[in-house]
Amino acid sequence: MGEVKDRAKGLANEAAGNIKQGWGKLTDNPELEAEGIAQERKGEAQQVAGKVKGKMGNNI
């Protein structure tokens, strides 16, 4: 179950990060844009962790 949970969290963080990036660009707010980039990267890492757990049989 950890695989699915990590991948879902990852997708949510990527989506939120993309929204923050877009809003930061739209409002000319580089801090918000950077925060969005960081959140998107966090989501990508969570998805990778979920994939690894899936391949390891959730033994992590």
C-alpha positions as a Python dict, from the first residue, in 0.01 Angstrom:
ca = {
    (1, 'M'): (0, 0, 0),
    (2, 'G'): (297, 231, 54),
    (3, 'E'): (364, 238, -318),
    (4, 'V'): (21, 372, -407),
    (5, 'K'): (24, 622, -121),
    (6, 'D'): (367, 761, -216),
    (7, 'R'): (276, 786, -582),
    (8, 'A'): (-52, 963, -500),
    (9, 'K'): (125, 1211, -272),
    (10, 'G'): (382, 1263, -544),
    (11, 'L'): (118, 1343, -803),
    (12, 'A'): (-53, 1585, -565),
    (13, 'N'): (273, 1764, -487),
    (14, 'E'): (364, 1787, -854),
    (15, 'A'): (25, 1936, -936),
    (16, 'A'): (41, 2186, -650),
    (17, 'G'): (396, 2277, -748),
    (18, 'N'): (293, 2340, -1106),
    (19, 'I'): (9, 2563, -990),
    (20, 'K'): (243, 2761, -765),
    (21, 'Q'): (494, 2798, -1047),
    (22, 'G'): (227, 2928, -1282),
    (23, 'W'): (85, 3164, -1025),
    (24, 'G'): (435, 3289, -942),
    (25, 'K'): (503, 3361, -1310),
    (26, 'L'): (165, 3526, -1355),
    (27, 'T'): (207, 3753, -1053),
    (28, 'D'): (580, 3810, -1111),
    (29, 'N'): (663, 3647, -778),
    (30, 'P'): (994, 3460, -811),
    (31, 'E'): (976, 3329, -452),
    (32, 'L'): (643, 3157, -517),
    (33, 'E'): (772, 3025, -847),
    (34, 'A'): (1080, 2878, -673),
    (35, 'E'): (859, 2726, -404),
    (36, 'G'): (653, 2563, -677),
    (37, 'I'): (962, 2420, -843),
    (38, 'A'): (1078, 2275, -511),
    (39, 'Q'): (736, 2122, -444),
    (40, 'E'): (726, 1972, -792),
    (41, 'R'): (1069, 1812, -736),
    (42, 'K'): (948, 1675, -402),
    (43, 'G'): (654, 1516, -582),
    (44, 'E'): (882, 1362, -841),
    (45, 'A'): (1097, 1214, -563),
    (46, 'Q'): (788, 1073, -390),
    (47, 'Q'): (681, 905, -711),
    (48, 'V'): (1024, 749, -754),
    (49, 'A'): (1008, 624, -394),
    (50, 'G'): (670, 469, -467),
    (51, 'K'): (803, 296, -777),
    (52, 'V'): (1099, 159, -581),
    (53, 'K'): (868, 31, -309),
    (54, 'G'): (659, -139, -575),
    (55, 'K'): (960, -313, -723),
    (56, 'M'): (1087, -413, -378),
    (57, 'G'): (750, -556, -279),
    (58, 'N'): (675, -278, -27),
    (59, 'N'): (947, -413, 204),
    (60, 'I'): (1098, -68, 249),
}
